[in-house]
Amino acid sequence: MAKKKAASKKTGKEVSSQGIILVYKADSQTATVLKEWLAGLADHVGAPVTVTLDMALKAFAEARGYKPMPRRRVR
């Protein structure tokens, strides 16, 4: 006899365990253009915007001989 699946404990109101560490602000004339450019870059790379930014920061640090970025915690 197959076991019954356990009921999910998710209520749809969970708060992400990730915190905001940076807010990028641009002037109103370029904010939309910059946001569209970043989304386009992420699409071109084939990754979400946050991963694209991680990739860029990692490359930037490496190019300047700075210590490696800490690993992201994956759930």
C-alpha positions as CSV (number, residue, x, y, z in Angstrom):
1,M,0.0,0.0,0.0
2,A,1.4,3.4,-0.9
3,K,2.1,5.9,1.8
4,K,0.0,9.1,1.9
5,K,1.9,12.3,1.2
6,A,2.6,14.5,4.2
7,A,0.5,17.7,4.3
8,S,2.4,20.8,3.3
9,K,3.0,23.3,6.1
10,K,3.1,26.3,3.7
11,T,0.4,28.9,4.2
12,G,1.4,31.2,1.4
13,K,2.4,33.9,3.9
14,E,6.0,32.8,4.6
15,V,8.7,35.4,4.7
16,S,11.8,34.8,2.7
17,S,14.9,34.0,4.8
18,Q,16.8,36.3,2.4
19,G,17.5,39.9,3.3
20,I,17.9,42.9,1.2
21,I,21.5,44.1,1.3
22,L,21.5,46.7,-1.5
23,V,19.0,49.1,-3.0
24,Y,20.1,50.7,-6.3
25,K,18.5,54.0,-7.0
26,A,18.7,55.8,-10.3
27,D,17.4,59.2,-11.4
28,S,13.9,59.2,-12.8
29,Q,15.2,59.9,-16.4
30,T,17.3,56.7,-16.5
31,A,15.7,54.4,-14.0
32,T,13.3,52.7,-16.5
33,V,16.0,52.4,-19.2
34,L,18.5,51.0,-16.7
35,K,16.0,48.5,-15.3
36,E,15.1,47.3,-18.9
37,W,18.8,47.1,-19.8
38,L,19.5,44.9,-16.7
39,A,16.5,42.7,-17.4
40,G,17.7,42.3,-21.0
41,L,21.2,41.5,-19.8
42,A,19.8,38.8,-17.5
43,D,17.7,37.4,-20.3
44,H,20.8,37.3,-22.6
45,V,22.8,35.5,-19.9
46,G,19.9,33.2,-19.2
47,A,19.8,33.8,-15.5
48,P,17.7,35.8,-13.0
49,V,18.8,39.4,-12.4
50,T,20.1,38.6,-8.9
51,V,22.3,35.8,-10.3
52,T,23.5,38.1,-13.1
53,L,24.5,40.7,-10.6
54,D,26.3,38.0,-8.5
55,M,28.2,36.9,-11.7
56,A,29.2,40.5,-12.5
57,L,30.4,41.2,-8.9
58,K,32.4,38.0,-8.8
59,A,34.1,38.9,-12.1
60,F,34.7,42.5,-10.9
61,A,36.4,41.3,-7.7
62,E,38.5,38.8,-9.5
63,A,39.7,41.3,-12.1
64,R,40.9,43.5,-9.2
65,G,42.5,40.8,-7.2
66,Y,40.0,41.0,-4.4
67,K,39.0,38.0,-2.2
68,P,36.4,35.6,-3.7
69,M,32.7,36.3,-3.0
70,P,31.2,34.2,-0.2
71,R,29.0,31.3,-1.4
72,R,25.3,31.8,-1.4
73,R,23.3,29.7,0.9
74,V,21.0,27.4,-1.1
75,R,17.8,25.9,0.4
